[in-house]
Amino acid sequence: MRFNWIQRSRVACGRPAFRALIQSGAIRRHLLKAYADDIARGLDPDLTATLAIDSYTHDSDVTRRTPEKARAAIAESCAIVDAEFQADVNVRAWQFQGAASMLGARVYQPESLARPSPGLLYVHGGGWVTCDLDTHDSLCR
C-alpha cells in the first residue's frame, strides 16, 4: 500500500514514539506486568510490549471501519512497529491455486541457514481484507 503524506507523517512520528515506549524501563515494566505468565511461557518481550500497547490504543480493532479504512489503519500500524531488520535473506515469489483463484506467497530463506532445515509457515491475519504480503514482509524477513 502506498501512503499519502499524512500517513507517511504518522508513521514517521509513530515509529520513534513506539520504540521509546517499549524501550523505556518504567513504561516497559508496566506494559509487561500483566503478561508475566505469557513471557514465562516464551512470548517475546518486545512482541508482548507491542500487544500491551495495542490493548491501550485499540489500533488493531478494525470492526467499526470500512474495509478501505481498516486496510489503511493496519498498514500504518504495521509500518510503525516494523523493525528495519536487514538480514541476508533470499525471497522468492510463489503462487498456488486457491479455491477461487491463484494466491500469492513468499518463501524467505536465510542465506546462512543450514540445509536441509525445518520450515515455518506464517499465515498473516486480516481475513483477506486488511492484511497482505507487504504488511508482513519485514516481520517475515
KOLLUMZA-301033 format. One line per field, with one value per residue: residue number from 1; y, z, x of N, C-alpha, C in turn. Coordinates in Angstrom, 2 decimals. Last residue first. Layout:
N
num	(NUM,...) $
n_yy	(Y,...) $
n_zz	(Z,...) $
n_xx	(X,...) $
ca_yy	(Y,...) $
ca_zz	(Z,...) $
ca_xx	(X,...) $
c_yy	(Y,...) $
c_zz	(Z,...) $
c_xx	(X,...) $
This chain:
141
num	(141,140,139,138,137,136,135,134,133,132,131,130,129,128,127,126,125,124,123,122,121,120,119,118,117,116,115,114,113,112,111,110,109,108,107,106,105,104,103,102,101,100,99,98,97,96,95,94,93,92,91,90,89,88,87,86,85,84,83,82,81,80,79,78,77,76,75,74,73,72,71,70,69,68,67,66,65,64,63,62,61,60,59,58,57,56,55,54,53,52,51,50,49,48,47,46,45,44,43,42,41,40,39,38,37,36,35,34,33,32,31,30,29,28,27,26,25,24,23,22,21,20,19,18,17,16,15,14,13,12,11,10,9,8,7,6,5,4,3,2,1) $
n_yy	(-11.32,-11.17,-8.42,-7.34,-8.31,-7.70,-6.12,-7.63,-9.58,-8.14,-7.33,-6.99,-9.23,-11.80,-11.77,-10.97,-12.54,-14.67,-17.53,-19.10,-22.03,-22.86,-25.73,-27.17,-27.75,-29.45,-26.44,-23.61,-20.21,-17.92,-16.84,-17.66,-17.42,-17.22,-17.17,-15.97,-16.03,-15.57,-17.67,-17.92,-18.62,-20.10,-21.70,-21.35,-22.48,-20.35,-18.85,-16.91,-15.28,-15.52,-14.12,-14.65,-12.52,-11.19,-8.55,-5.83,-4.40,-2.37,-3.56,-2.02,-0.34,1.24,-0.59,-1.56,0.80,1.17,-1.17,-0.74,1.56,0.64,-1.38,0.22,1.75,-0.32,-1.47,0.90,0.08,-1.33,-3.29,-3.16,-2.84,-2.13,0.03,0.26,1.26,-0.80,-2.98,-2.09,-2.35,-5.16,-5.87,-4.76,-6.32,-8.78,-8.29,-8.02,-10.60,-13.45,-16.10,-18.15,-18.38,-15.94,-14.35,-15.13,-14.25,-11.44,-9.48,-7.33,-6.23,-4.90,-2.21,-1.69,-2.04,0.07,2.29,2.04,1.94,2.18,0.71,1.13,3.98,4.30,3.03,4.79,7.10,6.36,5.80,8.11,9.80,8.23,7.62,10.19,10.80,8.92,9.86,12.32,11.62,8.17,5.06,2.18,-1.17) $
n_zz	(7.17,8.38,8.98,6.41,5.37,6.11,4.15,1.79,1.76,3.89,5.61,5.37,3.91,4.52,7.35,9.01,9.49,7.72,8.35,7.92,8.46,8.58,8.43,9.10,6.50,4.85,5.31,7.49,6.64,5.57,4.09,4.83,2.78,2.26,-0.19,-0.38,-2.42,-3.83,-5.52,-8.07,-6.94,-5.32,-3.68,-5.11,-6.22,-5.64,-6.12,-4.90,-4.86,-2.55,-1.08,1.09,3.32,5.50,7.01,8.48,9.92,11.20,12.28,12.43,13.65,11.47,9.63,11.04,11.10,8.33,7.78,9.44,8.20,5.58,6.13,7.27,5.10,3.45,5.04,7.63,11.12,13.40,13.56,13.98,16.24,16.40,18.18,20.90,22.90,24.82,23.35,22.09,24.22,24.39,21.98,22.48,24.61,23.25,21.53,23.48,24.76,23.28,25.25,27.07,29.48,30.59,29.07,30.17,32.82,32.47,31.54,33.21,32.92,30.59,31.08,33.26,32.01,30.12,31.79,32.95,30.55,27.20,24.95,24.18,23.78,21.73,19.63,19.34,18.55,16.12,14.69,14.56,12.70,10.37,10.36,9.97,7.48,5.85,6.09,4.79,2.20,1.68,0.90,-0.83,0.00) $
n_xx	(10.99,8.51,8.39,8.41,5.91,3.34,2.28,2.69,0.69,-1.86,-4.95,-7.75,-8.80,-8.14,-8.07,-6.05,-2.82,-0.54,1.01,3.97,5.55,8.88,11.06,14.31,16.74,19.46,21.24,21.49,21.36,22.34,20.24,16.88,14.25,10.88,8.54,5.22,2.27,-0.99,-3.31,-5.75,-9.14,-10.81,-9.17,-5.84,-2.80,0.02,3.22,5.93,9.06,11.66,14.46,17.11,18.63,20.50,18.58,17.71,14.99,13.42,10.33,7.21,5.42,4.55,3.57,1.35,-0.21,-0.69,-2.15,-4.39,-5.49,-6.04,-7.92,-9.96,-10.72,-11.74,-13.81,-14.65,-14.73,-15.14,-13.17,-10.51,-8.16,-5.53,-5.54,-6.03,-4.39,-4.11,-3.45,-1.16,0.60,0.62,1.81,4.35,5.18,5.34,7.43,9.42,9.37,7.88,6.75,7.39,6.16,6.81,5.12,2.67,2.97,3.14,1.44,1.25,3.88,4.53,3.94,5.67,8.16,7.96,7.97,10.54,12.31,11.50,11.01,8.42,8.49,10.35,9.01,6.82,8.18,9.37,6.83,5.22,6.37,6.19,3.45,2.40,3.54,2.31,-0.34,-0.02,0.79,-0.20,1.41,0.57,0.84) $
ca_yy	(-11.26,-12.46,-9.42,-7.08,-8.64,-8.58,-5.64,-6.48,-9.98,-8.76,-7.57,-5.91,-7.90,-11.41,-12.32,-9.97,-12.36,-13.40,-17.07,-17.95,-21.45,-22.26,-24.50,-27.11,-27.16,-29.08,-27.18,-24.92,-21.37,-18.65,-17.37,-17.01,-18.38,-16.49,-18.08,-15.72,-16.35,-15.30,-16.90,-18.11,-18.00,-19.29,-22.19,-21.28,-22.41,-21.64,-18.83,-18.22,-15.20,-16.00,-14.10,-14.82,-13.44,-11.78,-9.81,-6.18,-5.50,-2.17,-3.42,-2.79,-1.31,1.86,0.23,-2.46,0.17,2.17,-0.92,-1.88,1.58,1.75,-1.70,-0.83,2.42,0.55,-2.26,0.31,0.81,-0.18,-3.70,-2.61,-3.05,-3.28,0.26,-0.43,2.13,0.57,-3.13,-2.20,-1.01,-4.35,-6.29,-4.30,-4.88,-8.61,-8.57,-6.90,-9.39,-12.44,-14.99,-17.97,-19.48,-17.14,-14.24,-15.35,-15.68,-12.19,-10.60,-8.12,-6.81,-6.34,-2.90,-1.58,-2.89,-1.33,2.01,2.05,0.97,2.91,0.67,-0.24,3.35,4.90,2.47,3.38,7.11,6.64,4.82,6.98,10.23,8.84,6.55,9.42,11.61,8.89,8.54,12.28,12.36,9.58,6.01,3.44,0.00) $
ca_zz	(6.93,7.86,10.05,7.31,4.75,6.99,5.53,2.08,1.82,2.66,5.56,5.90,3.78,3.11,6.64,8.18,9.75,8.33,7.68,8.58,7.62,9.33,7.94,9.25,7.77,4.99,4.52,7.04,7.17,6.48,3.38,5.26,3.13,2.82,0.53,-0.49,-1.21,-3.75,-4.34,-7.66,-7.81,-6.37,-4.05,-4.03,-6.56,-5.59,-6.26,-5.16,-5.01,-3.81,-1.11,-0.29,3.10,4.20,7.06,7.19,10.04,9.97,12.55,11.65,14.51,12.69,9.27,10.70,12.34,9.12,7.06,9.69,9.61,5.79,5.44,8.07,6.25,2.97,4.65,6.32,9.98,13.13,13.43,12.72,16.20,15.55,16.77,20.06,21.76,25.24,24.24,21.31,23.70,25.51,22.27,21.35,24.82,24.36,20.98,22.58,25.49,23.18,24.36,25.89,28.54,31.18,28.88,28.74,32.54,33.03,30.65,33.02,34.18,30.65,29.97,33.42,33.15,29.68,30.94,33.77,31.65,28.47,25.49,24.55,24.76,23.03,20.14,19.69,19.77,17.28,14.85,15.39,14.11,10.74,10.51,11.17,8.66,5.99,6.60,6.18,3.06,1.33,1.86,-0.88,0.00) $
ca_xx	(12.44,8.96,8.30,9.53,7.19,4.10,2.15,3.55,2.10,-1.39,-3.50,-6.92,-9.38,-8.06,-9.22,-6.69,-4.24,-0.91,-0.21,3.37,4.51,7.78,10.45,12.85,16.33,18.05,20.26,21.97,20.64,23.22,21.40,18.12,15.27,12.02,9.42,6.66,3.01,0.44,-2.94,-4.37,-8.14,-11.42,-10.50,-6.81,-4.22,-0.65,1.76,5.35,7.62,11.11,13.00,16.64,17.52,20.74,19.31,18.29,15.93,14.18,11.76,8.18,6.12,5.09,4.73,2.45,0.26,0.04,-0.89,-3.49,-5.09,-5.11,-6.66,-9.32,-10.10,-10.67,-12.63,-14.90,-14.18,-16.03,-14.57,-11.00,-9.61,-5.85,-5.24,-7.03,-4.74,-4.47,-4.60,-2.38,0.31,0.12,0.43,3.55,5.01,4.40,6.10,9.11,9.01,8.93,6.37,8.22,5.93,7.40,6.57,2.93,2.79,4.27,1.73,0.03,3.42,4.77,3.30,4.22,7.78,8.06,6.79,9.34,12.30,11.54,12.36,8.78,7.58,10.61,10.28,6.61,7.37,10.22,7.90,4.83,6.29,7.47,4.43,2.03,3.88,3.78,0.02,-0.49,1.72,-0.23,0.87,1.30,0.00) $
c_yy	(-11.44,-12.47,-10.76,-8.10,-8.46,-8.98,-6.47,-6.01,-8.82,-9.12,-8.23,-6.12,-6.84,-10.06,-11.96,-10.47,-11.39,-13.35,-15.80,-17.49,-20.34,-21.69,-24.04,-25.78,-27.22,-28.54,-28.66,-25.62,-22.66,-19.91,-18.23,-17.66,-17.64,-17.53,-17.27,-16.77,-15.97,-15.69,-16.73,-17.18,-18.38,-18.71,-21.41,-21.78,-22.41,-21.43,-20.24,-18.06,-16.59,-15.82,-14.52,-14.91,-13.46,-12.88,-10.29,-7.43,-5.89,-3.14,-3.20,-2.50,-2.13,0.87,0.88,-1.68,-0.76,1.56,0.12,-1.66,0.45,1.78,-0.62,-1.21,1.42,1.23,-1.39,-0.53,0.13,0.67,-2.55,-2.86,-2.36,-3.58,-0.92,-0.18,1.57,1.40,-1.76,-2.35,-1.05,-2.94,-5.45,-4.64,-4.28,-7.14,-8.36,-7.07,-8.18,-11.16,-13.91,-16.86,-19.28,-18.35,-15.46,-15.30,-16.00,-13.69,-11.49,-9.38,-7.74,-7.01,-4.42,-2.35,-2.87,-2.28,0.56,1.71,0.91,1.91,1.40,-0.35,1.96,4.26,3.03,2.78,5.68,6.67,5.14,6.00,9.04,9.30,7.13,8.29,10.86,9.67,8.41,10.94,12.36,10.32,7.42,4.42,1.24) $
c_zz	(8.22,7.57,9.57,8.45,5.71,6.43,6.47,3.52,2.23,2.82,4.23,5.77,4.19,2.86,5.17,7.35,8.76,8.55,8.40,7.76,8.41,8.33,8.86,8.74,7.88,6.39,4.69,6.27,6.60,7.04,4.27,4.57,3.52,3.29,0.95,0.32,-1.45,-2.41,-4.31,-6.48,-7.34,-7.36,-5.24,-4.52,-5.29,-5.82,-6.16,-5.30,-5.39,-3.80,-2.50,-0.24,1.62,4.00,5.64,7.37,8.66,9.99,11.20,12.11,13.76,13.50,10.50,10.37,12.09,10.38,7.82,9.01,9.93,7.23,5.70,7.46,7.16,4.13,4.19,5.96,8.69,11.98,13.09,12.53,14.96,15.50,15.88,18.57,20.89,24.07,24.80,22.20,22.90,25.07,23.39,21.56,23.70,24.62,22.04,21.94,24.61,23.90,24.43,24.95,27.22,30.27,29.44,28.44,31.09,32.73,31.17,32.19,33.99,31.89,30.12,32.33,33.36,30.81,30.51,32.97,32.42,29.61,26.82,25.11,25.16,24.11,21.52,20.29,20.26,18.59,16.03,15.66,15.04,12.20,10.99,11.42,9.94,7.21,6.80,6.81,4.52,2.34,1.28,0.06,0.00) $
c_xx	(13.19,10.46,8.86,9.54,8.35,5.47,3.04,3.45,3.00,0.09,-3.14,-5.42,-8.37,-8.72,-9.29,-7.84,-4.84,-2.41,-0.65,2.18,3.85,6.80,9.35,12.33,14.82,17.78,20.48,20.85,21.21,22.58,22.27,19.32,16.55,13.04,10.63,7.40,4.46,1.02,-1.43,-4.08,-6.75,-10.41,-11.07,-8.15,-5.06,-2.14,1.23,3.86,7.11,9.60,12.54,15.12,17.19,19.72,19.56,19.13,16.43,15.34,12.44,9.59,7.15,5.90,5.36,3.71,1.44,0.62,-0.05,-2.15,-4.11,-4.60,-5.62,-7.97,-9.41,-9.94,-11.46,-13.67,-14.61,-15.54,-15.51,-12.49,-10.16,-7.35,-5.63,-6.81,-5.86,-5.01,-5.03,-3.61,-0.99,-0.22,-0.18,2.08,4.16,4.13,5.03,7.74,8.70,8.52,7.44,7.82,6.66,7.23,7.27,4.42,3.10,4.16,2.86,0.28,2.22,4.20,3.39,3.48,6.28,7.66,6.80,8.09,10.99,11.39,12.50,10.20,8.05,9.74,10.61,7.88,7.13,9.43,8.83,5.94,6.01,7.49,5.76,3.02,3.55,4.21,1.53,-0.11,1.28,0.65,0.83,0.62,0.89) $
